[in-house]
Every structure is written in structure tokens, then in C-alpha cells.
Amino acid sequence: MAKQTRSKKSKKKPVKTSRRWWSLLLKLTLVFAVLMGIFGIYLDSQVRERFDGQKWALPALVYSRPLELFPDQRLSHDQMVRELQLLNYRKVASPSRPGEYSVGSNRIEIHRRSFNFSDGAEDARRILLTFSGQRLQRMQNPANGRELGYARMDPVLLDRLNVEEREDRLLVRLDQVPELLKTALITVEDRDFYEHDGVSPMAILRALVVNIKAGRTVQGGSTLTQQLAKNFFLTQDRSLWRKAQEAYMALIIDFRYEKDEILEAYFNEVYLGQNGGQGVYGFGLASYFYFGVPLNELNPDQIALMVALVKGPSYYDPWRNTERAQSRRDLVLRLLANDGHIDRATYEQASNTPLQLIERGQMGYGRTPAFMGMLRQELQDRFGADFLHRNGIKIFSSLDPIAQHSAEQAISEQLKQLRINTKKSDLEAAMVVTNWRKGEVSAVVGGADPSFAGFNRALAARRPIGSLIKPPIYAEALANGFTLGSAIKDQPISLRSAGGQVWKPQNYDRKFRGQVMLVDALSKSLNVPTVNLGMAVGLDKVIEGLKRMGVRQPIPAYPSLLLGTLELTPLEVNQLYLTLANQGLYQPLTSIRAIQDDQGELLYQHNAKATQVLAPEAGYLALYGMTRVVGGGTAAHLAARFPNRVMAGKTGTTNDLRDAWYAGLDNEELASVWIGRDNNGVTGLTGASGALRVYSRYLDSRGIDSLQLTPPAGIDQVNFAYSDGMPADPRCEQTRLLPAKSAGLPNIRGCQPSMPSLPETGEKVSDWLKDIFNFAR
């Protein structure tokens, strides 16, 4: 009986052990489930934090001014084509889509893109332009021939100020992505995208079968959602643990978010190439990187190449591996054609089209480093060092690509010739062009190589300005009782400094003229009369005037200041002359027009605020004197090259011909040009033979709007006597007709009576004597 009992007990042991194993397994499963649940909660928080927050650190986009179009504008056919090329518009026979244009002998038809300008969005539109010489003659709607009075082009993307050092992207919304691109991506990378829950077992099985047959990994089973999870959160290693995390996160992403949200995130996150030290992420930027155009302007062959690159941007790099990239592109096109997404004709045309790539690294921006240096500095001064870390802002600048191109061309071509002429291969140059009416910087060239991002001479190289100091001195004199006809001594002069040193200024030609009219002293850039005039006005008043007109650094009160020992940069010279161009109105120069946040809301709008710092009559008269510099003075080269055009300007040359300067303006633009050597060596050039030639070359390309001088109230034409510079009757003595402020002028000197001559033959002696007595009275 006992044996039987023991036997029964022994038989129950395996059952008990089995239950223990099942219990342990259940417990482990529960623990695993709890751990996976906790891990899932953690992954879910990571997903939500990334998806619901700021997904990417986006760069600030910097745009040029939008080109404004109106009849009789200074704009040539070639300049318009240049602008379209900078905008990466596509030249076609007949424009049918935004971003296209056609060219005739004197006509250009444009299908302008839509754009969200700083003052509001504008839809795409078609414009027909007709040109005559350097003028836009006519604007029409090509659909109905209706005359147009105004339009504007979308601005050029100048630069991207990145907040991320390793990543760069251009954010696009899903509705900005071409339908064919969406279709091609899903067809090639994830056919079941809209059906699966983030992970596709069928895709994994298909990839497994293909890889086994091939004997190597030729196809992946990851869905677009898995790829997005990997790119967003995980490393690139190929471990099973990473794949498990990827799948888990893909399930969470698919559960939390709509398919279109996931697809939009993928379009902006996928890695598609390398631009120097930065990765190119997202289709939006890749479109510019490879083709230089917005995503919505891609052709079918370009769309196919973009999708082909998803598999491996380095392996299929179209610049290095053209045939490999083209073969992969054609495979994508075949898949689209086989599935009926493109017709046979489109397939044939696209597959027979060579890769239409731009030059590597030339995305259409980053080519104006000198201007961008100024803009960065202004952003920091106005808004602080952290402003550019705001996400995805748009900065609308004042840069004019046409002016910038003309300035770069003038510097490059003319400096090359000057280096040959002077046999000085280290000659350097800098140039600043502004719209003096708006106080905006239009172009900046920082050196002989405009693309060099190093030392920016336009902003950082302070050099003595020589005779460029004279117009501000003469303006101050004209505000303090002098006239354009005032007689100024041109005789040897000696001035003793506080240290006992004697200074004897000389004219450039080493000659003295006794006395000259003030307007001639300015136009001929005579040194001795300028020193006499400046000392008569007073150094303190000259210095105060310079500060009011825009000079910010300390100015030593030495007489040599009157001949240009003051050191300024080309930008500071432009600021000084801006006040003269505006007839005594000072306004600070700016490179920024407006700034939008990443939602398109206006953060900043530039409003020009001008202050009258010089009597408008004096400002006008000084500007008139500068027109005589061009009309017959030291800048007469311009009058000879561009006859019947009115311009104002001033040449400047420093001691021993070390620095050559020119500041000049027409009816819209003011340019300041410097030529010299970085080691301060002799150039052998004057302002007229050096810097003026660069400005002249600039005008060749840019064109001229003749200066229209409008005198303020109280300015009249007055005859001034050559003998003493006083108002006089031209019937009685030699005079010169000049504009002058009539209030406060002495009365016009009449004719001085003279002793009657002896009686002529036949004249009665009595009448002669009568004249004598009348004279005596």
C-alpha cells in the first residue's frame, strides 16, 4: 500500500515541475511585456517630443530685393536675362509653367513664380517685356496684350545662414511636393505605405527571398516609416537591437500620426547628399542642390533621379558616378511607366534626357560674401548675437543682383588692366553701391576676388580719403556765408602746428593762381584754396559738420585734416556722401528691408528716418559743385565717355599716390570706390586714373539715370564777378552765372561810371563839357 502511494507521488512530480516552468515562463513574459511597455512609453515620449515639437533647426534664408518692373526703367535685355539666370528660370521656346522664360531679339516673355513677399503673397503670372537699349520700354500681359504699369519678380536666394553645422534643409509642405514625386517614392520605396501599420511583413518576406536568391543584400524590407524612425532617432549600425527599436518606433509613429504627416516628415528628413561639410537633407533642398530650381518645377527625369538617390546618395552620386546614377534613374522611370504613372512618350523622352545638373556646390547662393558680412554685422547690432538662432526666419535684404554683378565685373576687369599698367600685381580694390534715395546698400565688393570670404576691405579697411574730404568742407562753407562764386586765395600759405612744425600745402600741379572761385577750387580739387577755406570756416565747424554727416570715429583737429588725412572705409565714405546726395538729409545705411518668422509673420520692417543735418540750400549748392567736378573738373573723363548725362562726383588721391578714391552718383545710385595696396605701398594711381576708371566701367554695364537736381526754395541764378566773387552786373564786368541762396546776398553791383573820352571829330565842345560836369556831380 505504501509502495503504491509512493508510486503515485512520484508520478505527480513532472507535472509540478512543468507547471513551475510554465509559471516562470508566464512571469518572464509578463516582465518582458511590462519592460517592453515601459520601453514603449519611453519611445512614445521620444516620438511625440520630436513630432509635436520643433522637428528641425532650420536656417535663416536671405533674399535679394525683388526686381521691380515698370516702363522706362533702367534695365537692359541682357540684365533681365542675367536676373532670370540667377533665379534659375528655365529657358524654353514657349513658357507654360512658372519658372520658365523665352527670349527674342528685344523681348522676353516670363512665367513668374508665385512668392510670399514681405508685404504679402502674389500668385504666378505671365509678363511680356519689350526693351530698347538700356531701358525697359513696355510691359504687357501676353495673353491679351493689355499694357501693364508695374510688376515684380521673385527675389534671388542669396544665402542660408545655418544654425546647424552638419545638416542643411529647406522645409517643404506636402502640398508643395509634385504628385509624381510622391508616387515615385512610394512606388520604389514602399508600395504598401498607405496599407501597413508602420511595418510591412510582406515587404520583409519579399526582401528576404530576393536577398537569398542574390546571395547578398540587394533589397531592404524597411518601410518609409521605419526609415524615418531610423533617421530621426537611431544610429546607422545594422544590429538586430537597432532594427527592433526601428520597428517598434515605426509602429508608434504610424499609430500616433496620419500617413500624410509621416510622408511630409520623410520628405524633409531623408538624406540625399553632401555639400562640403554639411549633409543635404530633404527633397526641398536637394532640388536646389542638384538642379538649382524649386521642387515644384522638376521634370519627370529629374524627379526620377531624386528618388533614385534615396537608395544611396554617395553610391549614386550623379557628379562622380554619372552612368550609375543614370541607370538607377532609368529604372525608376521604367517602374513608373510599367505601373501606368507616366505614359510611354514621357518615359522615352525622360530616359533619353541626360542628367541636367548644375555645377556642384553652386545652388544659386553663397556668392556675395562681402555683402553678407555687412548683413550679419547689422543683424547682430540691431537684434543681438542670438537672433539668427530663431528657427527658419526669412530676411529680405536690399542687395540688387544687377548692381552686384556690374560692380564685380568692373572690379575684376578694370583691376586686371590697372595691374598691367602699373606693373603692381598686388593692387586691391573695394566698392560699395547704394540707393541714396532709400538709404539701402545695393552691392558690396570686398576685394579683387569678389567670391573670397576673407578680409572685407569695403567694411574693414580704413585708409586716408584724400580729396574726398573736400565736398563736405565746401558744404560747410556754403552753410556759413560763402557762395559758389566766392573768391578764395590760391597763394602760398604756411601753417605752424602746436609742436612748432611748419606745414606748407601745395596744389597737385605745384602752381598758384592768385585767387579762384569757390566752385572752381572744388571742381579742380585745388589744395591751397581748400585749406584757406577750411581755416576761414574753422576746424571745429568742419569737424562738427563731418560728424553730423555720418562720420562716427574721433576726428583729430589738425589742419592736415582739410586735405584728407581722415581715414574711412569705402562703406563709411558712402555714408558720408549719402548726406550730400540727399542735399543735407542724413539717414543711416541699411542692408535689411524686412524680416519674417517661419510662419510668414512680419518681425521687422525698415522705415527710413532722415534728419536734416545741413541747410538744404548748402546741400544743393555742394551737390551742384560736384556736378562741375564731372562736367569739367578732375572727373571730366566721365563727361567725355557719357556725353549729355548729368552726374556728380569727386576724385581722391592720397600722398605719394598710395590710395585712389572716387565717389560718384547719378539719379539713383551712389558708388564709393577705393584702389590701393594692402601693404600701403605706392600705386602710382590718382583718383582719376584709378578708382574713376572702375566706376566708369561699372556705368558701362549698369547704365546711367541722369541726375535731376531740384533746387530748394530760395535758390536763384546769380552773376558773380570774377574779380572779387561779388554779385555784379554782367553788362559791366566779367561774371559767371551760378546758383546761390539769394537771401543775405549783397546787392548786385551796377556799372561804375567812367571819365568821358575826348570829343570825337564833329562833336560840340559844349556837349563834351556838359558831360564832364555831369560826371563830376
C-alpha positions in Angstrom: 0.0 0.0 0.0 2.8 2.3 1.0 4.7 1.5 -2.2 1.6 2.3 -4.3 1.3 5.6 -2.5 4.9 6.5 -3.2 4.5 5.5 -6.8 1.6 7.9 -7.2 3.5 10.7 -5.6 6.5 10.1 -7.9 4.3 10.3 -11.0 3.0 13.7 -9.9 6.5 15.4 -9.8 6.9 16.0 -13.5 3.5 17.7 -13.6 4.5 20.0 -10.8 7.8 20.8 -12.5 6.1 21.5 -15.7 3.8 23.9 -14.0 6.7 25.7 -12.5 8.3 26.2 -15.9 5.1 27.4 -17.3 4.7 29.8 -14.4 8.2 31.0 -14.8 7.7 31.5 -18.5 4.5 33.4 -17.8 6.2 35.6 -15.3 9.1 36.2 -17.6 6.6 37.1 -20.4 4.8 39.4 -18.1 8.1 41.0 -17.0 9.1 41.3 -20.7 5.7 42.8 -21.5 6.0 45.3 -18.7 9.5 46.2 -19.7 8.5 46.5 -23.3 5.5 48.6 -22.2 7.8 50.8 -20.2 10.2 51.0 -23.1 7.3 51.7 -25.4 6.2 54.6 -23.2 9.7 55.9 -23.3 9.9 55.6 -27.1 6.4 57.1 -27.4 7.6 60.1 -25.4 10.6 60.5 -27.7 8.4 60.3 -30.8 5.9 62.8 -29.6 8.6 65.2 -28.4 10.1 65.2 -31.9 6.9 65.1 -34.0 4.9 67.6 -31.9 7.7 70.0 -31.2 10.3 71.6 -33.5 11.4 68.8 -35.8 14.3 70.6 -37.4 16.7 73.5 -36.8 16.1 75.5 -40.0 18.5 78.1 -41.4 17.7 81.7 -42.0 17.0 82.4 -45.7 18.4 85.7 -47.1 16.8 87.1 -50.2 17.8 89.9 -52.6 15.5 92.8 -53.3 12.7 91.8 -55.7 13.3 93.3 -59.1 10.6 95.9 -59.7 9.5 96.3 -63.3 7.9 99.4 -64.9 8.1 101.1 -68.3 11.1 103.4 -68.9 13.0 101.7 -66.1 16.8 101.5 -66.4 17.0 97.8 -67.3 18.6 96.2 -70.4 17.6 93.0 -72.1 20.9 91.4 -71.0 20.4 92.5 -67.4 17.0 90.9 -67.3 18.3 87.6 -68.7 21.1 87.7 -66.1 18.4 88.1 -63.3 16.5 85.2 -64.7 19.6 83.1 -64.7 20.3 83.9 -61.1 16.7 82.9 -60.3 17.3 79.6 -62.2 14.4 80.2 -64.5 14.4 77.6 -67.4 14.8 78.9 -70.9 12.2 77.4 -73.2 10.5 78.1 -76.6 7.2 79.0 -75.1 6.7 79.5 -71.3 3.9 77.4 -70.0 4.9 76.8 -66.3 6.1 79.1 -63.5 9.9 79.4 -63.6 10.2 79.4 -67.4 11.0 82.2 -69.9 11.6 82.7 -73.6 13.9 85.2 -75.3 13.5 87.3 -78.5 15.8 89.9 -80.0 14.3 92.7 -77.9 11.6 90.8 -76.0 11.5 88.4 -73.0 8.3 86.5 -72.0 8.3 85.3 -68.4 6.1 83.0 -66.4 6.9 84.4 -63.0 6.7 82.1 -60.0 4.4 82.7 -57.1 6.1 84.1 -54.0 5.3 85.2 -50.4 6.8 88.7 -50.4 7.4 90.6 -47.2 4.2 92.6 -47.9 2.0 89.7 -49.0 1.8 86.7 -51.3 1.4 87.0 -55.1 0.3 84.3 -57.5 2.3 83.2 -60.6 1.8 85.4 -63.6 2.9 85.9 -67.1 4.7 89.1 -68.3 5.9 90.2 -71.7 8.8 92.7 -71.6 10.0 94.8 -74.6 13.4 96.6 -74.4 15.1 99.5 -76.1 18.8 99.9 -75.4 19.3 100.1 -71.6 15.6 100.7 -71.0 12.5 98.6 -70.3 10.3 100.1 -72.9 7.0 98.3 -72.5 5.2 95.7 -70.3 2.2 93.6 -71.4 0.0 90.7 -70.4 0.9 88.2 -73.2 -2.5 86.5 -73.0 -4.5 89.6 -74.1 -1.9 92.3 -74.9 -3.1 94.6 -72.1 -0.5 97.1 -71.0 1.0 96.7 -67.5 2.3 99.5 -65.4 4.0 97.5 -62.6 5.2 94.0 -61.7 7.9 92.5 -59.7 10.0 89.3 -59.9 10.5 86.9 -57.1 13.8 87.7 -55.2 17.0 85.8 -55.6 18.0 83.4 -52.7 21.4 84.9 -51.7 22.4 82.7 -48.8 21.4 80.4 -46.0 22.6 81.2 -42.5 22.6 77.8 -40.9 22.1 77.2 -37.3 23.2 73.5 -37.7 26.8 72.9 -38.6 26.2 69.4 -40.1 22.7 69.5 -41.5 21.0 71.7 -44.0 17.5 71.5 -45.3 14.7 73.6 -47.0 11.4 72.8 -45.4 8.5 71.9 -47.8 4.9 71.2 -47.1 3.3 68.1 -48.6 1.1 70.2 -50.9 4.3 71.7 -52.4 5.5 68.3 -53.4 4.7 67.2 -57.0 2.3 64.3 -57.2 4.6 62.4 -59.5 7.4 62.6 -56.8 5.1 61.3 -54.1 4.0 58.5 -56.5 7.6 57.6 -57.5 8.8 57.5 -53.9 6.0 55.2 -52.8 6.3 53.0 -55.9 10.1 52.5 -55.4 10.5 52.5 -51.7 7.2 51.4 -50.1 4.3 50.2 -52.3 2.1 49.4 -49.2 2.7 52.6 -47.4 -1.0 53.6 -47.1 -2.0 50.0 -46.1 0.5 48.8 -43.5 0.8 49.9 -39.8 4.3 51.1 -40.0 6.0 47.7 -40.5 5.2 45.5 -43.6 5.8 41.7 -43.1 5.2 41.2 -46.8 7.9 43.6 -47.7 10.3 41.8 -45.3 9.5 38.5 -46.8 9.9 39.8 -50.4 13.3 41.3 -49.4 14.3 38.0 -47.8 13.5 36.0 -50.9 15.3 38.4 -53.2 18.4 38.6 -51.0 18.6 34.8 -50.6 18.4 34.4 -54.4 21.0 37.0 -55.0 23.3 35.6 -52.3 23.8 39.1 -50.8 21.7 42.0 -49.5 20.2 43.8 -52.6 16.8 44.9 -51.2 15.7 46.1 -47.8 12.4 45.5 -46.2 12.1 48.7 -44.2 9.1 50.8 -44.8 9.3 54.6 -45.2 8.1 54.9 -41.6 10.9 52.7 -40.4 13.4 54.7 -42.5 12.0 57.9 -40.9 12.3 56.4 -37.4 16.0 55.4 -38.1 16.8 58.8 -39.5 15.1 60.7 -36.7 16.1 58.7 -33.6 18.7 56.0 -34.3 22.2 55.3 -35.4 23.2 53.8 -38.8 24.5 50.5 -37.3 23.0 47.2 -38.5 22.4 45.4 -35.2 19.2 43.4 -34.5 18.5 45.6 -31.5 18.5 48.7 -33.7 16.2 47.0 -36.2 13.9 46.1 -33.3 13.8 49.7 -32.0 13.2 50.9 -35.5 10.2 48.6 -36.0 8.8 49.5 -32.6 9.1 53.2 -33.2 7.6 52.8 -36.7 4.5 51.2 -35.1 4.2 54.0 -32.6 4.6 56.7 -35.3 2.0 55.0 -37.5 -0.4 54.7 -34.6 0.1 58.4 -33.5 0.1 60.2 -36.8 -1.7 60.4 -40.1 0.0 58.9 -43.2 0.4 62.3 -44.8 2.1 63.7 -41.7 4.6 60.9 -41.8 5.2 61.3 -45.5 5.8 65.0 -45.1 8.3 64.4 -42.4 10.0 61.8 -44.6 10.3 64.3 -47.5 12.1 66.8 -45.2 14.3 64.3 -43.3 15.7 61.9 -45.9 19.4 62.3 -46.5 20.2 63.0 -50.2 23.8 64.2 -50.5 26.7 66.1 -49.1 27.6 69.7 -49.7 31.0 70.2 -48.3 30.9 69.6 -44.6 27.1 69.7 -44.5 24.6 67.0 -45.3 21.8 67.8 -47.7 18.5 66.7 -46.1 15.1 66.6 -47.6 13.9 66.8 -51.2 13.3 70.6 -50.9 17.0 71.4 -50.6 18.1 68.5 -52.8 16.1 70.0 -55.6 18.3 73.2 -55.4 21.4 71.2 -54.7 21.2 69.1 -57.9 19.1 71.2 -60.3 19.0 74.8 -58.8 15.2 75.0 -59.0 12.3 74.7 -56.6 10.8 71.2 -56.1 7.6 72.0 -57.9 9.5 72.8 -61.2 11.2 69.4 -61.6 10.7 67.5 -64.8 9.9 63.7 -64.7 13.6 62.7 -65.4 14.7 65.0 -62.5 12.1 63.5 -60.2 13.2 60.0 -61.1 16.8 60.9 -60.2 15.8 62.3 -56.9 14.0 59.1 -56.0 17.0 57.1 -57.3 19.3 58.9 -54.8 17.3 57.7 -51.8 18.9 54.2 -52.1 22.4 55.7 -51.7 23.4 59.3 -52.4 27.1 58.6 -52.3 26.9 55.4 -54.4 24.7 57.1 -57.0 26.4 60.5 -56.8 25.5 61.9 -60.2 28.6 64.1 -60.5 31.0 61.3 -59.7 29.1 58.3 -61.0 27.1 59.6 -63.9 26.4 56.3 -65.6 25.4 54.5 -62.4 23.1 57.4 -61.4 21.5 57.5 -64.9 21.0 53.7 -64.9 19.2 53.9 -61.5 17.1 56.9 -62.7 16.0 54.9 -65.8 15.0 52.0 -63.5 12.7 54.4 -61.6 11.2 55.7 -64.8 10.6 52.1 -66.0 8.7 51.3 -62.8 6.6 54.4 -63.2 5.8 53.5 -66.8 5.0 49.9 -66.0 2.6 50.9 -63.3 1.0 53.5 -65.7 2.0 56.6 -63.7 3.7 58.1 -66.8 2.9 57.4 -70.5 5.2 55.8 -73.0 6.1 59.2 -74.7 7.1 60.7 -71.3 9.1 57.7 -70.5 11.0 57.7 -73.8 11.7 61.4 -73.5 12.8 61.3 -69.9 15.0 58.3 -70.2 16.8 59.8 -73.2 17.5 63.1 -71.4 21.0 63.5 -70.0 21.3 64.4 -66.3 20.5 68.1 -66.1 22.8 69.0 -63.1 24.1 72.4 -62.0 27.7 72.8 -61.1 28.4 71.1 -57.8 28.1 73.4 -54.8 26.5 76.2 -56.9 23.0 76.1 -55.5 22.5 79.8 -56.6 23.5 81.3 -53.3 26.6 82.0 -51.1 28.2 84.1 -53.9 28.1 87.5 -52.1 30.3 87.1 -49.0 31.2 90.8 -48.7 27.5 91.9 -48.6 26.7 89.0 -46.3 29.4 90.2 -43.9 27.7 93.6 -43.7 24.3 92.0 -43.2 25.5 89.7 -40.4 27.0 92.6 -38.6 23.9 94.7 -39.0 21.7 91.8 -37.7 24.0 91.5 -34.7 24.0 95.2 -34.0 20.2 95.5 -34.3 18.9 92.3 -32.8 21.8 90.7 -30.8 24.1 87.8 -31.3 21.4 85.1 -30.8 18.9 86.4 -33.4 20.0 84.0 -36.1 19.1 81.1 -33.9 15.5 81.8 -34.4 14.1 79.0 -36.5 13.5 79.4 -40.2 13.3 83.2 -40.5 13.3 85.0 -43.9 15.5 88.1 -44.3 14.6 90.3 -47.2 17.8 92.3 -48.0 18.4 95.3 -50.2 21.1 93.7 -52.4 20.5 94.3 -56.1 21.9 91.4 -58.1 22.2 93.5 -61.2 24.2 96.2 -59.4 26.3 93.5 -57.6 27.2 91.8 -60.9 28.1 95.1 -62.6 30.3 96.0 -59.6 32.1 92.7 -59.6 32.6 92.9 -63.3 34.0 96.4 -63.1 36.4 95.5 -60.3 37.7 92.3 -61.9 38.1 93.7 -65.4 39.5 97.1 -64.6 41.8 96.0 -61.8 43.3 93.4 -64.2 44.1 96.2 -66.6 45.4 98.5 -63.9 47.8 95.8 -62.6 49.2 95.5 -66.1 49.6 99.3 -66.5 51.2 99.9 -63.1 53.2 96.6 -63.0 51.8 96.1 -59.5 50.2 92.6 -59.2 49.1 93.2 -55.6 46.7 96.1 -56.4 43.4 95.6 -54.5 40.1 97.3 -54.7 36.7 97.6 -52.9 33.4 99.1 -53.9 30.1 99.9 -52.2 26.9 100.9 -54.2 23.9 102.3 -52.5 20.4 103.5 -53.4 20.9 107.0 -52.0 17.2 107.9 -52.1 16.3 104.9 -49.8 19.5 104.6 -47.8 19.9 101.0 -48.9 23.1 99.1 -49.8 22.7 97.6 -53.3 26.2 96.0 -53.8 29.4 95.3 -51.9 32.7 94.1 -53.3 35.4 93.4 -50.7 38.4 92.8 -52.9 39.8 91.8 -56.3 38.2 88.3 -55.9 34.5 89.0 -55.2 33.9 85.4 -54.1 36.6 85.5 -51.4 35.0 85.3 -47.9 38.1 86.6 -46.1 39.2 90.2 -45.4 36.4 92.5 -46.5 38.1 95.8 -47.5 34.8 97.5 -48.1 33.9 97.3 -44.4 37.2 96.9 -42.6 40.0 98.7 -44.5 40.2 102.3 -43.2 42.5 104.4 -45.4 43.1 108.2 -45.8 40.4 109.6 -48.1 42.5 112.4 -49.7 40.4 114.9 -51.6 37.2 113.1 -50.9 37.2 115.3 -47.8 36.6 118.4 -49.9 32.9 118.3 -50.7 31.9 118.1 -47.0 34.3 121.1 -46.3 32.8 123.1 -49.1 29.3 122.2 -48.0 30.0 123.5 -44.5 31.5 126.7 -46.0 28.3 127.2 -48.2 26.3 126.9 -45.0 28.3 129.6 -43.3 28.1 132.5 -45.7 30.2 131.5 -48.7 28.9 131.2 -52.2 29.9 129.2 -55.2 31.3 132.4 -56.6 33.3 133.4 -53.5 36.9 134.4 -54.3 39.3 132.1 -52.5 43.0 132.8 -52.2 45.3 130.5 -54.0 48.7 131.8 -52.8 51.5 130.2 -50.8 50.5 129.5 -47.2 52.4 128.4 -44.1 50.8 126.9 -41.0 52.6 126.2 -37.8 51.5 123.3 -35.6 51.4 123.3 -31.8 54.7 121.4 -31.9 56.3 124.1 -33.9 56.3 122.2 -37.2 55.6 124.3 -40.4 53.2 122.9 -43.0 53.2 124.3 -46.5 50.4 122.7 -48.5 50.8 122.6 -52.3 48.4 122.1 -55.2 48.8 118.9 -57.2 50.3 120.8 -60.1 52.6 122.9 -57.8 51.1 126.1 -59.2 49.4 129.1 -57.6 46.6 131.0 -59.3 46.3 134.0 -57.0 42.6 133.5 -56.4 39.9 131.3 -57.7 36.1 131.0 -57.4 35.0 128.5 -54.8 33.3 126.3 -57.4 36.5 126.1 -59.5 38.6 125.2 -56.4 36.2 122.3 -55.8 35.9 121.1 -59.4 39.7 121.3 -60.0 40.4 119.8 -56.5 42.8 122.6 -55.5 44.5 122.0 -52.2 45.7 125.5 -51.2 42.3 127.2 -51.6 40.7 124.4 -49.7 43.0 124.9 -46.8 42.3 128.6 -46.8 38.6 128.0 -47.0 38.6 125.4 -44.2 40.7 127.6 -41.9 38.3 130.5 -42.6 35.3 128.4 -41.7 37.1 126.9 -38.7 38.4 123.4 -38.0 35.8 122.9 -35.2 32.9 123.7 -37.6 34.4 121.4 -40.3 34.7 118.5 -37.7 31.1 119.1 -36.4 29.8 119.0 -40.0 31.6 115.8 -40.7 30.1 114.2 -37.6 26.6 115.4 -38.5 27.0 113.9 -42.0 27.9 110.5 -40.7 31.5 110.2 -39.5 31.5 108.3 -36.3 35.1 107.8 -35.2 37.2 110.5 -33.5 38.5 113.3 -35.8 41.8 114.9 -34.8 41.7 118.7 -35.2 44.8 119.2 -37.3 44.9 121.4 -40.4 46.0 118.4 -42.5 42.5 117.1 -42.0 41.5 119.6 -44.7 43.4 117.6 -47.2 42.1 114.2 -46.3 44.2 112.6 -43.6 40.9 111.3 -42.1 40.7 107.5 -42.5 37.5 105.9 -43.6 36.3 102.6 -45.2 34.5 102.6 -48.5 31.3 102.0 -46.6 31.9 104.9 -44.3 32.7 107.1 -47.3 29.4 106.1 -48.9 27.6 107.0 -45.7 29.2 110.5 -45.7 28.4 111.1 -49.3 24.8 109.9 -48.9 24.1 113.0 -46.9 25.5 115.2 -49.7 23.4 113.2 -52.3 20.3 113.9 -50.3 21.1 117.7 -50.0 21.8 117.6 -46.3 19.5 114.8 -45.2 21.2 112.1 -43.1 19.9 108.6 -42.9 21.8 105.5 -41.7 22.6 103.0 -44.4 20.9 99.6 -44.1 21.1 96.2 -45.8 17.8 94.9 -44.4 14.4 95.7 -45.7 12.2 93.2 -43.8 12.3 90.0 -41.7 9.6 87.3 -41.5 9.3 84.5 -39.0 8.9 80.8 -40.0 5.1 81.3 -40.3 5.4 84.3 -42.6 4.6 86.9 -40.0 6.4 90.2 -40.2 9.0 90.6 -37.5 10.7 93.8 -38.8 10.2 96.4 -41.4 12.8 99.0 -42.3 11.4 102.6 -42.2 13.9 105.2 -43.4 14.2 108.1 -40.9 16.0 111.1 -42.3 17.4 114.0 -40.3 18.2 117.4 -41.8 21.8 118.0 -40.7 22.9 120.6 -43.3 20.9 123.5 -44.6 19.2 122.2 -47.8 20.4 125.3 -49.8 24.0 124.4 -48.8 23.5 120.7 -49.6 22.1 121.6 -53.0 25.0 124.0 -53.8 27.6 121.5 -52.8 26.0 118.9 -55.0 25.9 121.3 -57.9 29.7 121.9 -57.3 30.2 118.1 -57.6 28.4 118.1 -60.9 31.1 120.6 -62.1 33.8 118.0 -61.0 32.3 115.7 -63.7 31.4 118.5 -66.1 34.9 119.9 -66.4 37.0 119.1 -63.4 39.0 116.1 -62.2 36.3 113.6 -63.3 35.8 115.0 -66.8 36.7 111.6 -68.1 33.0 110.6 -67.3 31.6 113.6 -69.2 33.6 112.6 -72.3 32.6 108.9 -72.1 28.9 109.6 -71.3 28.0 112.9 -73.0 24.7 114.7 -72.3 24.4 112.9 -68.9 24.5 114.8 -65.6 26.4 113.1 -62.8 28.1 114.3 -59.6 31.3 113.0 -58.0 34.7 113.6 -56.5 38.1 112.1 -57.1 40.5 111.5 -54.2 44.2 110.8 -54.1 46.5 110.5 -51.0 50.2 111.4 -50.5 52.7 109.6 -52.7 49.8 108.1 -54.8 49.1 105.4 -52.3 45.3 105.4 -52.3 43.0 106.2 -55.3 39.3 107.0 -54.5 36.2 108.0 -56.3 32.7 108.7 -55.0 30.0 109.3 -57.6 26.3 109.4 -58.1 23.6 109.5 -60.8 19.8 110.0 -60.2 19.5 106.8 -58.1 22.8 105.2 -57.1 25.9 106.3 -55.2 29.1 104.4 -55.5 32.3 104.7 -53.5 35.4 103.0 -54.9 38.9 102.5 -53.4 42.1 101.2 -55.0 45.3 100.6 -53.1 47.7 98.0 -51.8 47.3 96.1 -48.5 50.8 97.0 -47.5 50.1 100.7 -48.1 52.6 100.8 -50.9 52.6 103.3 -53.7 50.1 102.5 -56.5 51.1 105.2 -59.0 47.4 106.0 -59.5 45.3 109.1 -58.8 41.6 109.0 -58.2 41.0 109.9 -61.8 43.4 107.3 -63.3 42.4 104.5 -60.9 39.1 104.4 -59.0 37.3 106.6 -61.5 38.1 104.0 -64.2 36.4 101.3 -62.2 33.3 103.5 -61.7 33.3 104.3 -65.4 33.4 100.5 -66.2 30.5 100.0 -63.8 28.4 102.5 -65.6 29.1 100.7 -68.9 27.3 97.7 -67.6 24.8 99.3 -65.2 23.7 102.2 -67.3 23.0 105.8 -66.2 20.0 107.7 -64.9 20.9 111.3 -65.5 20.9 113.3 -62.2 18.0 115.6 -61.8 18.9 118.4 -59.4 15.9 120.2 -57.9 16.8 123.4 -56.2 15.1 124.1 -52.8 13.1 127.3 -52.3 15.3 130.4 -52.1 17.9 129.4 -54.7 18.3 131.8 -57.7 20.7 132.2 -60.5 23.2 135.0 -59.7 26.1 136.6 -61.7 29.3 136.6 -59.6 32.2 138.8 -60.7 35.5 137.1 -61.4 37.4 140.0 -59.9 36.1 139.6 -56.3 33.3 137.0 -56.3 30.6 139.5 -55.5 27.2 139.7 -57.3 27.6 142.0 -60.3 26.0 143.2 -63.5 27.3 141.1 -66.4 26.9 144.1 -68.8 29.6 145.9 -67.0 32.3 143.3 -66.0 33.2 139.6 -66.4 30.8 137.4 -64.4 29.7 133.8 -64.0 26.1 132.7 -63.6 25.8 130.3 -60.7 23.1 129.1 -58.3 23.1 130.8 -55.0 20.9 131.4 -51.9 19.5 134.9 -52.7 18.7 135.8 -49.1 21.5 137.7 -47.5 23.5 138.4 -50.7 24.8 141.9 -51.2 23.0 144.0 -53.8 24.1 143.5 -57.4 26.9 145.8 -58.2 25.9 148.1 -61.0 28.1 149.7 -63.7 30.7 152.0 -62.5 30.7 155.3 -64.5 33.9 156.2 -66.2 35.6 159.5 -67.3 34.2 160.6 -70.8 36.7 160.4 -73.5 37.9 163.4 -75.6 35.4 164.8 -78.0 35.2 163.0 -81.3 35.5 164.8 -84.5 32.3 166.7 -85.2 31.1 166.6 -81.5 30.4 170.0 -80.0 32.8 171.1 -77.3 29.9 172.4 -75.3 28.3 169.0 -75.2 31.6 167.4 -74.1 32.0 169.9 -71.3 28.4 169.2 -70.2 29.3 165.5 -69.8 32.3 166.4 -67.8 30.2 168.5 -65.3 27.6 165.8 -65.1 30.3 163.2 -64.3 31.7 165.5 -61.5 28.3 165.7 -59.9 
